[in-house]
Amino acid sequence: MTPSWLLINSQSGSNSETALDALHNCCSRNGFAIEREIVFPEEDLPTREELENANISRLAVFTGDGTLNGAITGLYGWGGEVLALPGGTMNLLCHRLHGDADLDTIIERMASGAFRRVRPLVARCEKGDALADLLAGPGTAWADVREAMRDFDLPGMAEGMGEALAETTGGPTVQCVEPARGRRAGYPLMELTPGHRGLLLDAYHAEDIGEFLQQGFALLRRKFREGPHTRLGLEDMFTLQTVDNSPLHVLLDGEPATLSARASIEVAACEVDLLATAHGF
């Protein structure tokens, strides 16, 4: 198979020593040649120039969605191909590209030639692209609690949960203003999911403290779809706005960013080839 570099993240959900051993064994069994292993964040993400100078045309990435986003968008314009492997907690991009296949199945499909180079649609905003999902609104404050959980920071968790609940219940809600959809009072959380038909917009809401807590814990597990929500549309572009014209807080594949109070999100093609093994892609 094509010689590859492998990018891993020692802090991702599935990057245990056992999981990495299983990955290396699977690659060896299937003739997947790894010429170099890069450990992020101890090492920098590989650049287009590094890969070109080393004559490497494939980068395999065994990380969570956030690091996958940074690695892929940082390689825009590169002529090679990126293989996303499920090395995080939710692995939303991997589900887009490979369906429900596990690591062994993905590598076996690659070895048999059952894959294609694709450039999937992404959600593009002023601060970058989301390859799997973009979350907007005060409910994104729960991401800080998730980071404290990852670091086993119990005091930080306790403090963060209180702050996140206060922000979710009292922070400036977000409206969909173009096209005008949903409640004029806005929502504490909106999700935009790119797919081959455009951007899917879901609005999440809660009516009491219990539901807000339920929604917050769903966010911690990145299973926010379990919370009460309303589907607002499927379009190529949505414009969101905070009700008080304060900056709009978002998560791009789980990574925080701040947009203008009125921000447009549109579909655009990914600017580097990804490898997909799912039939339904």
HELIX and SHEET records of a PDB file:
HELIX    1   1 GLU A   17  ARG A   29  1                                  13    
HELIX    2   2 ARG A   48  ASN A   53  1                                   6    
HELIX    3   3 ASP A   65  THR A   73  1                                   9    
HELIX    4   4 LEU A   92  HIS A   98  1                                   7    
HELIX    5   5 LEU A  103  SER A  112  1                                  10    
HELIX    6   6 PRO A  138  ALA A  141  5                                   4    
HELIX    7   7 TRP A  142  ARG A  150  1                                   9    
HELIX    8   8 LEU A  154  GLY A  170  1                                  17    
HELIX    9   9 ILE A  209  LEU A  220  1                                  12    
HELIX   10  10 PHE A  224  GLU A  226  5                                   3    
SHEET    1   A 6 ILE A  34  PHE A  40  0                                        
SHEET    2   A 6 SER A   4  ASN A   9  1                                        
SHEET    3   A 6 ARG A  58  THR A  63  1                                        
SHEET    4   A 6 GLU A  81  PRO A  86  1                                        
SHEET    5   A 6 ASP A 273  ALA A 276  1                                        
SHEET    6   A 6 ARG A 116  VAL A 118 -1                                        
SHEET    1   B 6 GLY A 128  ALA A 130  0                                        
SHEET    2   B 6 LEU A 121  CYS A 125 -1                                        
SHEET    3   B 6 ARG A 262  ALA A 269 -1                                        
SHEET    4   B 6 MET A 237  THR A 242 -1                                        
SHEET    5   B 6 VAL A 174  GLU A 178 -1                                        
SHEET    6   B 6 ALA A 180  ARG A 181 -1                                        
SHEET    1   C 6 HIS A 229  GLU A 235  0                                        
SHEET    2   C 6 GLY A 198  TYR A 204 -1                                        
SHEET    3   C 6 LEU A 189  GLY A 195 -1                                        
SHEET    4   C 6 LEU A 134  ALA A 136 -1                                        
SHEET    5   C 6 LEU A 248  LEU A 252 -1                                        
SHEET    6   C 6 GLU A 255  LEU A 259 -1                                        
END                                                                             
